[in-house]
Amino acid sequence: MPIYEYGCNACGREFETLVRSGTTPDCPDCHSTDLAKKLSVFATAASGGDPAPMATGCGSCGHPDGPGACAFNR
């Protein structure tokens, strides 16, 4: 079961939830199913066990050139 991040279009709450195949998630606050799936940035470990550096950039996709640099924010 993957964990997805959502933004509720009805009340604006952002949350993450486990989604089983064939189910439709709803907002934990207002129970609306009018949700926008958000693009998640995930962390990985570098070789040797050292933590990988945090993604920097626009905050949505991690593009290093900052806000508006990627197609996600256009």
C-alpha positions as CSV (number, residue, x, y, z in Angstrom):
1,M,0.0,0.0,0.0
2,P,1.6,3.3,-1.1
3,I,1.5,6.5,0.9
4,Y,0.3,9.4,-1.1
5,E,0.2,13.1,-0.2
6,Y,-3.0,15.1,-1.0
7,G,-4.3,18.6,-0.8
8,C,-8.1,19.0,-0.2
9,N,-9.7,21.3,-2.7
10,A,-12.7,21.9,-0.4
11,C,-10.9,23.0,2.9
12,G,-7.3,23.3,1.9
13,R,-5.9,20.7,4.3
14,E,-2.8,18.8,3.2
15,F,-2.3,15.3,4.4
16,E,-0.9,11.9,3.6
17,T,-2.6,8.6,3.7
18,L,-2.2,4.9,2.8
19,V,-4.3,4.1,-0.3
20,R,-5.4,0.6,-1.0
21,S,-6.1,-0.5,-4.5
22,G,-9.7,0.3,-5.6
23,T,-10.4,2.8,-2.8
24,T,-10.9,6.6,-2.9
25,P,-9.4,8.6,-0.1
26,D,-11.2,11.4,1.6
27,C,-10.1,14.5,3.6
28,P,-9.7,13.7,7.4
29,D,-11.2,17.1,8.2
30,C,-14.2,17.7,5.9
31,H,-14.5,14.2,4.3
32,S,-14.5,15.6,0.8
33,T,-13.2,13.4,-2.0
34,D,-12.3,16.5,-4.1
35,L,-8.5,16.0,-3.6
36,A,-5.4,16.9,-5.6
37,K,-2.6,14.4,-5.5
38,K,0.7,16.2,-4.6
39,L,4.1,15.3,-6.0
40,S,6.1,13.7,-3.3
41,V,9.9,14.1,-3.0
42,F,11.5,11.1,-1.3
43,A,14.8,10.7,0.5
44,T,17.5,8.1,-0.2
45,A,20.6,7.1,1.6
46,A,24.0,7.7,-0.1
47,S,26.5,4.8,-0.3
48,G,28.4,4.1,2.8
49,G,25.4,4.7,5.0
50,D,25.7,8.5,5.1
51,P,22.4,10.3,4.7
52,A,21.8,11.9,1.3
53,P,21.6,15.7,1.3
54,M,18.1,17.2,1.5
55,A,16.5,18.2,-1.7
56,T,16.5,22.0,-2.2
57,G,14.7,24.1,-4.6
58,C,11.1,24.9,-5.2
59,G,9.7,22.6,-2.5
60,S,7.4,20.8,-4.8
61,C,9.7,18.8,-6.9
62,G,13.2,19.7,-5.6
63,H,14.3,21.4,-8.8
64,P,17.6,23.1,-7.8
65,D,16.9,26.3,-9.7
66,G,14.1,27.3,-7.3
67,P,10.4,28.2,-7.6
68,G,9.0,28.2,-11.1
69,A,12.0,26.4,-12.7
70,C,10.2,23.2,-13.4
71,A,7.0,22.4,-15.4
72,F,5.3,21.4,-12.2
73,N,4.8,25.0,-11.1
74,R,3.9,26.6,-14.4
